[in-house]
Structures are given as C-alpha cells and as structure tokens.
Amino acid sequence: MSDPTAAARELASLREKNTRLAAALADARSQLTQLGQQLEAWRRSPLTQVPVLEVDLTERRLTVQEGPVVRSVPAAGHLVLGTLGPGTWVALDAHAVAVDVVPGPSTGELGTVKEIVDETRLIVATTGGGERVVRRSRALHGAQVEIGATMRFDPRTAVATEVLVRRDVEQLLTPQMPDVDFTDIGGLDHLVTQIRQSIELPLTHPELFARYQLATTHGVLLYGPPGCGKTMIAKALATSLARGVRSRAGQDVTGYFLAVDGPELLDMYVGESERKIRAVFARARELAAAGHAVVLFFDEMEALFRTRGSGISSDMETTIVPQLLAELDGVTALGNVRVIGATNREDMIDPAVLRPGRLDLKLRIPRPDLSAARDIVTKHLPLTVPLDPSVPGHGEGQRAHLADAVVAGLRTHPRLAAHISGAMLAQIVARAKLSALLAETRGEASGLRLTDIEVALAQEAAQLADLLGDTPTPGLPNLGPAPELDA
C-alpha cells in the first residue's frame, strides 16, 4: 500500500513544475511578441538601401557602399548570405545591420564590352568615350557575354548588372535569305562574270588558289548611278555563294544577306556607331561559323566611311573609319563571309577603305545601254504575263517586240535615255502592266499592248520632267501674284 504522504509530495512537485513551465512559456511568448514587434518596427522604420560589394561567409559580414563610403556591416541571422554577391542590394536598419534583401535599381549607365578580362571582370567602353573595368554581378556569373554586347552597369560600384538587347542593332542583325539569282539580272553579264570569278572560284576551287598562291577576294566595291543593280548583284552573290559552299561541302547551306544602310549606323553618341559596326561583323562571324554563306552589304558607304578630315563639324569618321578598317583586316578569318560596299559617290570614301587587301575588287555599274535595256525589259516580261493578240509575233517574239518598243521609246524621249537605269525600266514595265490591267477591267483589251508601253513611256517622261523642273505641273492655272494682305 502506497504512502499517502509521498504521493502528496510528488503531486505538489508536479504542480510546482507545471507552474514553472507555464511561467517559462509565458515568458517565451512575451519575448516572441517583443521580437515580432521589433522586426515590424525595423520594417516600418526608414531603411537605407545599399549595394553589396563583397560577402564574408565566415564572419557573416557584408562590404557595402553607402554613397561614396565603403563599409563593412553585420548581417542579420535570418539572411541567407549564399544568395548575395556583387550587384545585389540590402536594407540597413538604424544600427547599420543588413536586415533584408531588396530589389536593385533597373537603371544605370550603358557600356559596350570591348574585352573579357577573366570570369569576373570586363572592360567596357562608355558612351562618354572612356573605358572602365567592371565586375560581373552575381546574376551574370556564368552567363555568356560577347564582345560588342551592351551592358548596364552601376558607375558608382563598377558592377555590370545586365546584358541589354538593343532594338536598333537587332534590326541591323536580322539576316535576309534572298531569292535573287544572277539569272535575274539583265544587261550586266560581263560584270557578273567578273564578280563570280573573283568571289566564287576561291570557294569552288580552293586547291587551285593555294597552288597559285592567290589570296581570296573578300571585299568588293560596287559604284555607279543609283538604280542600276548594285543591291541585286549583292543579293544574287549571297545565293550563289550558298550554292557553291553547298556543292563543295555536300551539306545544307543557307545564303544570308546582311544589309546595312550607312545612315542606319550613324549615332550622335560617341562610340555608338563603332559599337554597331562591331556587332554587325560579329553577327556575320556567327552565321559563318555555323557553315552558312554570308554577304555583308554596306549601302551608301559614303555616309559613314568618308575621307577622314573632310567632315564639316564633328569629323566622326576619324573613329568610324578605323573601326571598319580593323574589321576588314580581320575579314580573312571570316571564312564564308564576303563584304560588298555600294556607293553613288566613290570619290568621298576614305582611300584606306578602298586599298587592295580590303575592298580588292572595284566595279563600276554603269547605266544600261540600249542592248542592256532590251535585256532588262525582257527580264520583267516573263511568259506568265498575258500579252494582247495585237502584239506582232508569237511567244518570245512578242516579248522581244515589246522590249524593242521600250528601246525605241527611249530614243523618242531623250530625257529618259539620259537618266536611264534598271529601276526606271522596271518602273516603265510596271506602268505598262497597270495600264493593261485597267484596260481589261474596262473590257477594252486582254493582255499587254504596244499602246500600254507608249502610255508608260509618256507617263515616266512627264514625271521625270516635272521632277527636274523642265515643265510646269499640268492642271494648275496661273493665278497671278498673291493679293496683298490687309494690315
């Protein structure tokens, strides 16, 4: 039988322990409440937001920059330091303790990557014309950063935080896949042959070029009046190069055409035009590295690469031309890339751009003579275009008769002959087709007629005369001098 006294003592002891536990629990609850209030006070009180420069995992301290001052601060126990690094931002409380991770700013300065020093550092060219060594932020560790890329960086901490895609450059870097062939070009057979011998033969017969120790032609300058086929030749070359590489390598190869207008590269900010040039050549190298044939076409070269020292105000060509020269000197390493420049003012281009070894082949694309004009017109009158039975001849003979009619019309309109171009001839044929179409809608004919050619020639001649100021605009009466206005 148990002792009642011992049981009473044990019960009293348990009651005492329960009382102490209840008191301890109440004390813990009070401390938790106080800590929660303190944390809430931290969150509600003004906090200083600063960028992190370094993280010391052993001491649980952060090196931060507060204004111009770099200091070391302790980190609160709940912060996970493994997620912090250069470029991240933290909030400091009133006691200079890092208590929270906060989003960093989405703004900053822009720079162009000129050199990758190592895994953590980059050399960037700033918009002011200088250079800076910057560190990669934690977000950029392991990210692929290429030469010429645009970086957003914090100028105070010299930390690069983001790689930006510039829309203006992306538009320049979008390649075309032209469907133009050399057979589509009329009146320039001798020039086409010369271009193909200089550009295609090194791809189709590399062993012969090595045997004769001949250098490959990587650059061509096409110059002459506008509208005479310079752009078409460049596009056809891209198609032809792809065909040549495909036949040699026995694999599927695409011909890409990167067209860049000179004015598109101009930029008011120092270093921006050079950045765009580097980006365009980098894109060409990227496509060529994948085995494709690339034609890099610079139109209106005189707008960018004019003779140094000839500028009226800024002389920006003093920095743009050397950038192009550096890229052209490295073009031999581009493999399947060919650079073609086009201009109407070859006399304005810097001589260093035109010297042998850069743009080796220089071809004048002239205005078509009458024989070339006949060939061009025939190209724009395929068998699929309906012809009216009134046109003399049959099949190809009818088309030849219409082409002869255009050539005869050029003799009738001397102004047209003086300004003749492939683009003008294409426009004349297009006008004639539209005239035939309208006549068919009226039930007057069915197909292209000689009358339509005559109408098109007259319209083109009248438009050209009006443009050149040779004749007054018809339909506008002479109203005499303007009346004086009352005061």
JOQUI-V89930 format. One record per residue. SS is DSSP state (H for helix, E for strand, C for the rest). Layout:
# JOQUI-V89930
ss=SS
ss=SS
This chain:
# JOQUI-V89930
ss=C
ss=C
ss=C
ss=H
ss=H
ss=H
ss=H
ss=H
ss=H
ss=H
ss=H
ss=H
ss=H
ss=H
ss=H
ss=H
ss=H
ss=H
ss=H
ss=H
ss=H
ss=H
ss=H
ss=H
ss=H
ss=H
ss=H
ss=H
ss=H
ss=H
ss=H
ss=H
ss=H
ss=H
ss=H
ss=H
ss=H
ss=H
ss=H
ss=H
ss=H
ss=H
ss=H
ss=H
ss=C
ss=C
ss=C
ss=E
ss=E
ss=E
ss=E
ss=E
ss=E
ss=E
ss=E
ss=E
ss=C
ss=C
ss=C
ss=C
ss=E
ss=E
ss=E
ss=E
ss=E
ss=E
ss=C
ss=C
ss=E
ss=E
ss=E
ss=E
ss=E
ss=E
ss=E
ss=C
ss=C
ss=C
ss=C
ss=C
ss=H
ss=H
ss=H
ss=C
ss=C
ss=C
ss=C
ss=C
ss=E
ss=E
ss=E
ss=E
ss=C
ss=C
ss=C
ss=C
ss=C
ss=E
ss=E
ss=E
ss=E
ss=E
ss=C
ss=C
ss=C
ss=C
ss=C
ss=C
ss=E
ss=E
ss=E
ss=E
ss=E
ss=E
ss=E
ss=E
ss=C
ss=C
ss=C
ss=C
ss=E
ss=E
ss=E
ss=E
ss=E
ss=E
ss=C
ss=C
ss=C
ss=C
ss=E
ss=E
ss=E
ss=E
ss=E
ss=E
ss=C
ss=H
ss=H
ss=H
ss=C
ss=C
ss=C
ss=C
ss=C
ss=C
ss=C
ss=C
ss=C
ss=E
ss=E
ss=E
ss=E
ss=E
ss=C
ss=C
ss=C
ss=C
ss=E
ss=E
ss=E
ss=E
ss=E
ss=E
ss=C
ss=C
ss=H
ss=H
ss=H
ss=H
ss=H
ss=H
ss=C
ss=C
ss=C
ss=E
ss=C
ss=C
ss=C
ss=C
ss=C
ss=H
ss=H
ss=H
ss=C
ss=C
ss=C
ss=C
ss=H
ss=H
ss=H
ss=H
ss=H
ss=H
ss=H
ss=H
ss=H
ss=H
ss=H
ss=C
ss=H
ss=H
ss=H
ss=H
ss=C
ss=H
ss=H
ss=H
ss=H
ss=H
ss=H
ss=C
ss=C
ss=C
ss=C
ss=C
ss=C
ss=C
ss=E
ss=E
ss=E
ss=E
ss=E
ss=C
ss=C
ss=C
ss=C
ss=C
ss=C
ss=H
ss=H
ss=H
ss=H
ss=H
ss=H
ss=H
ss=H
ss=H
ss=H
ss=H
ss=H
ss=H
ss=H
ss=H
ss=H
ss=H
ss=H
ss=H
ss=H
ss=C
ss=C
ss=C
ss=C
ss=C
ss=E
ss=E
ss=E
ss=E
ss=E
ss=E
ss=E
ss=H
ss=H
ss=H
ss=H
ss=C
ss=C
ss=C
ss=C
ss=C
ss=C
ss=H
ss=H
ss=H
ss=H
ss=H
ss=H
ss=H
ss=H
ss=H
ss=H
ss=H
ss=H
ss=H
ss=H
ss=H
ss=H
ss=H
ss=H
ss=C
ss=C
ss=C
ss=E
ss=E
ss=E
ss=E
ss=E
ss=E
ss=E
ss=C
ss=H
ss=H
ss=H
ss=C
ss=C
ss=E
ss=C
ss=C
ss=C
ss=C
ss=C
ss=C
ss=C
ss=C
ss=C
ss=C
ss=H
ss=H
ss=H
ss=H
ss=H
ss=H
ss=H
ss=H
ss=H
ss=H
ss=H
ss=H
ss=H
ss=C
ss=H
ss=H
ss=H
ss=H
ss=C
ss=C
ss=E
ss=E
ss=E
ss=E
ss=E
ss=E
ss=E
ss=C
ss=C
ss=H
ss=H
ss=H
ss=E
ss=C
ss=H
ss=H
ss=H
ss=H
ss=C
ss=C
ss=C
ss=C
ss=C
ss=C
ss=E
ss=E
ss=E
ss=E
ss=C
ss=C
ss=C
ss=C
ss=C
ss=H
ss=H
ss=H
ss=H
ss=H
ss=H
ss=H
ss=H
ss=H
ss=H
ss=C
ss=C
ss=C
ss=C
ss=C
ss=C
ss=C
ss=E
ss=C
ss=C
ss=C
ss=C
ss=C
ss=C
ss=C
ss=C
ss=H
ss=H
ss=H
ss=H
ss=H
ss=H
ss=H
ss=H
ss=H
ss=H
ss=H
ss=H
ss=H
ss=H
ss=H
ss=H
ss=H
ss=C
ss=H
ss=H
ss=H
ss=H
ss=H
ss=C
ss=C
ss=C
ss=H
ss=H
ss=H
ss=H
ss=H
ss=H
ss=H
ss=H
ss=H
ss=H
ss=H
ss=H
ss=H
ss=H
ss=H
ss=H
ss=H
ss=H
ss=H
ss=H
ss=C
ss=C
ss=C
ss=C
ss=C
ss=C
ss=E
ss=C
ss=H
ss=H
ss=H
ss=H
ss=H
ss=H
ss=H
ss=H
ss=H
ss=H
ss=H
ss=H
ss=H
ss=H
ss=H
ss=H
ss=H
ss=H
ss=H
ss=C
ss=C
ss=C
ss=C
ss=C
ss=C
ss=C
ss=C
ss=C
ss=C
ss=C
ss=C
ss=C
ss=C
ss=C
ss=C
ss=C
ss=C
ss=C
